[in-house]
Amino acid sequence: MISLQSIAGGKRAVLLLLVFLAVALLLLPESRQESLMVIGRPMAAVIAVPLRVMEAANQKIDTTVNRYLALQQWREENRALRQHIAHLQEENARLRETAVAATRLHDLLELQEQLPYPTVAAQVIGRDPTNWYRSLVINKGRKNGLAADMGVVTPAGAVGRIVKAYDRFAIVLLLNDLNNAVTGLVQRTRDEGIVEGTEKGLAQIKYLPLLSTVKVGDQVVTSGLAGGFPRGLPIGTITKIERREAELFLSAEIAPDADFTKIEEVLVITAPRESAQLPANPFSFQPAAPVKPAGEPR
């Protein structure tokens, strides 16, 4: 491959030769100038061929080098643009997560202001990694006034109760755990029973009167007769009624109002007053509109 230095050197040699011939033409007598010009014309024609070749090669090399430099610049600009886009996407995801968290906290604060008894807000920091229990770990404990058997709620309704409180965290057993039991009330019929978890991850209300008129779609709430819940907190909706022969009571399957797999913040009822009356329906407020991802149609 012809290098730039070799081409430049060849051009210099040819130019020096042409300069020499020009000087000779000026210094020699006219008689000899004519003979030298006769010799120089074909020589100049011969010399012009490699000059044109070298000039063409030089232009091609210059074009190639310029394209290479431009390509390198485009690559650098493309890399910088990709990094900028990645940064904007990360920032967008962070802002969307902040907006979603703000919506949840707004709903939780609104519920806290409407409830007629003291509560402590807590964040979920862990879940039971085994299949033995359905439980949550929250970031508040005895130092925040929490104790065992205190009820835990979200804007959707009751979700469980504290079974163990430590200094800085506590364990919440969910209503769909087989080991949990709270007193419940069928809102329409006023029949009371015990709400327990099921193996399917739902809940059920047991020991309903055999002649109860309970039906699918009835709402179940806390009865307030035992445990850490006051009366009237939503638990879930009856989806199936079981009437077994030779049994003295009915049982019904409940679909919990709260999604136990998506709980991130909760309120712990620290001092439920059985005489306290809930407002008309503290759980019926309209939650803030969910945040739409960027780019989606409104």
FIVEXRO-274038 format. One line per 8 residues: their letters; for each residue x, y, z of C-alpha. Coordinates in steps of 0.25 Angstrom, whole numbers, plus 5000, padded with zeros to 4 digits. Layout:
BEGIN
A> X/Y/Z  ...
END
This chain:
BEGIN
MISLQSIA> 5000/5000/5000  5006/5014/4996  5008/5022/5008  5006/5037/5009  5021/5040/5012  5025/5032/4999  5015/5040/4991  5020/5053/4996
GGKRAVLL> 5034/5049/4994  5031/5046/4979  5024/5059/4977  5036/5067/4983  5046/5060/4974  5037/5062/4961  5035/5077/4965  5050/5079/4967
LLVFLAVA> 5053/5073/4953  5043/5082/4947  5049/5094/4954  5063/5090/4949  5058/5089/4935  5051/5103/4936  5064/5109/4942  5072/5102/4931
LLLLPESR> 5063/5108/4920  5065/5122/4926  5080/5121/4927  5084/5114/4915  5085/5121/4901  5073/5122/4892  5080/5112/4883  5081/5101/4894
QESLMVIG> 5068/5105/4900  5060/5100/4887  5068/5087/4888  5065/5085/4902  5050/5088/4900  5049/5078/4890  5055/5068/4900  5047/5073/4911
RPMAAVIA> 5033/5072/4905  5033/5057/4904  5040/5056/4917  5029/5065/4924  5018/5056/4917  5025/5044/4923  5026/5051/4937  5012/5056/4937
VPLRVMEA> 5007/5041/4937  5012/5037/4951  5009/5051/4956  4994/5049/4952  4994/5035/4958  5000/5040/4971  4990/5052/4971  4979/5042/4969
ANQKIDTT> 4984/5033/4980  4986/5045/4989  4972/5049/4987  4967/5035/4990  4975/5034/5003  4970/5048/5007  4956/5044/5005  4958/5031/5012
VNRYLALQ> 4964/5038/5024  4953/5048/5024  4943/5037/5024  4950/5030/5035  4951/5042/5044  4936/5045/5041  4932/5031/5045  4940/5032/5058
QWREENRA> 4933/5045/5061  4919/5038/5058  4922/5027/5067  4926/5036/5078  4913/5044/5076  4905/5031/5076  4911/5026/5088  4909/5039/5095
LRQHIAHL> 4894/5039/5091  4892/5025/5095  4898/5028/5109  4889/5040/5110  4877/5032/5106  4880/5022/5116  4881/5033/5127  4868/5039/5123
QEENARLR> 4861/5025/5123  4867/5023/5137  4862/5036/5142  4848/5034/5136  4847/5021/5143  4851/5027/5156  4842/5038/5155  4830/5029/5151
ETAVAATR> 4833/5020/5164  4834/5033/5172  4820/5037/5167  4814/5023/5169  4820/5023/5183  4814/5037/5186  4800/5032/5181  4801/5020/5191
LHDLLELQ> 4805/5029/5203  4795/5039/5199  4784/5029/5200  4790/5023/5213  4791/5037/5220  4776/5040/5216  4772/5027/5222  4780/5030/5235
EQLPYPTV> 4773/5044/5236  4759/5038/5235  4761/5026/5245  4756/5030/5259  4767/5023/5266  4782/5024/5267  4790/5017/5256  4805/5016/5253
AAQVIGRD> 4809/5016/5238  4820/5005/5234  4827/5000/5222  4828/4986/5218  4843/4982/5218  4841/4967/5216  4833/4954/5214  4833/4940/5219
PTNWYRSL> 4843/4933/5209  4837/4919/5213  4823/4913/5210  4820/4911/5225  4814/4925/5228  4808/4936/5220  4814/4948/5227  4821/4961/5225
VINKGRKN> 4832/4969/5232  4830/4983/5235  4840/4994/5239  4833/4998/5252  4834/4991/5266  4833/4992/5281  4840/5005/5281  4829/5011/5272
GLAADMGV> 4818/5006/5282  4815/4993/5274  4811/4980/5281  4805/4966/5278  4791/4965/5273  4790/4979/5268  4782/4980/5255  4789/4984/5242
VTPAGAVG> 4781/4991/5231  4783/4997/5217  4774/5006/5209  4767/4993/5203  4764/4988/5217  4769/4979/5228  4781/4970/5224  4786/4963/5237
RIVKAYDR> 4791/4965/5251  4804/4966/5258  4809/4953/5264  4823/4957/5269  4828/4971/5271  4843/4974/5273  4850/4987/5276  4851/4992/5262
FAIVLLLN> 4842/4983/5254  4830/4974/5255  4824/4961/5248  4810/4962/5242  4802/4949/5240  4793/4951/5228  4778/4948/5228  4780/4937/5218
DLNNAVTG> 4789/4929/5227  4784/4916/5232  4789/4920/5246  4782/4933/5247  4768/4936/5252  4759/4948/5254  4745/4950/5257  4737/4954/5245
LVQRTRDE> 4723/4959/5242  4714/4958/5229  4710/4972/5227  4697/4969/5221  4691/4958/5229  4699/4962/5242  4704/4948/5244  4717/4946/5251
GIVEGTEK> 4728/4936/5250  4743/4933/5250  4751/4938/5238  4763/4928/5235  4772/4926/5224  4772/4915/5213  4782/4906/5206  4778/4913/5193
GLAQIKYL> 4783/4927/5199  4769/4932/5201  4761/4933/5214  4748/4927/5219  4738/4931/5230  4734/4919/5238  4723/4916/5248  4712/4924/5242
PLLSTVKV> 4698/4920/5246  4692/4908/5238  4679/4916/5235  4687/4928/5230  4683/4935/5217  4697/4939/5214  4700/4938/5199  4711/4940/5189
GDQVVTSG> 4715/4955/5187  4712/4959/5202  4723/4967/5209  4730/4962/5221  4736/4972/5231  4742/4971/5245  4733/4970/5256  4741/4976/5267
LAGGFPRG> 4738/4966/5277  4752/4960/5278  4766/4963/5273  4773/4976/5270  4762/4981/5260  4750/4990/5263  4737/4988/5257  4734/4990/5242
LPIGTITK> 4748/4989/5235  4746/4982/5221  4751/4968/5220  4746/4963/5206  4735/4958/5198  4728/4944/5199  4731/4936/5186  4726/4922/5190
IERREAEL> 4717/4916/5201  4719/4902/5207  4707/4895/5212  4712/4881/5217  4702/4871/5223  4703/4867/5237  4710/4880/5241  4703/4890/5250
FLSAEIAP> 4709/4902/5243  4712/4908/5230  4725/4913/5224  4728/4922/5212  4740/4925/5204  4745/4940/5204  4753/4947/5193  4760/4958/5201
DADFTKIE> 4759/4972/5197  4774/4975/5199  4784/4969/5190  4794/4962/5200  4805/4961/5189  4806/4976/5186  4806/4982/5200  4817/4992/5202
EVLVITAP> 4812/5001/5213  4802/4998/5225  4795/5005/5237  4796/4998/5250  4784/5000/5259  4791/5003/5273  4779/5005/5282  4766/5001/5275
RESAQLPA> 4754/5006/5283  4742/4997/5282  4733/5009/5285  4739/5017/5274  4730/5018/5262  4736/5018/5248  4732/5029/5239  4721/5027/5228
NPFSFQPA> 4731/5018/5220  4746/5022/5222  4750/5012/5212  4741/5017/5201  4749/5029/5197  4754/5030/5183  4769/5027/5182  4778/5036/5174
APVKPAGE> 4778/5033/5159  4789/5023/5156  4801/5029/5149  4801/5026/5134  4815/5022/5128  4821/5032/5119  4817/5030/5105  4803/5024/5108
PR> 4791/5031/5103  4783/5038/5113
END
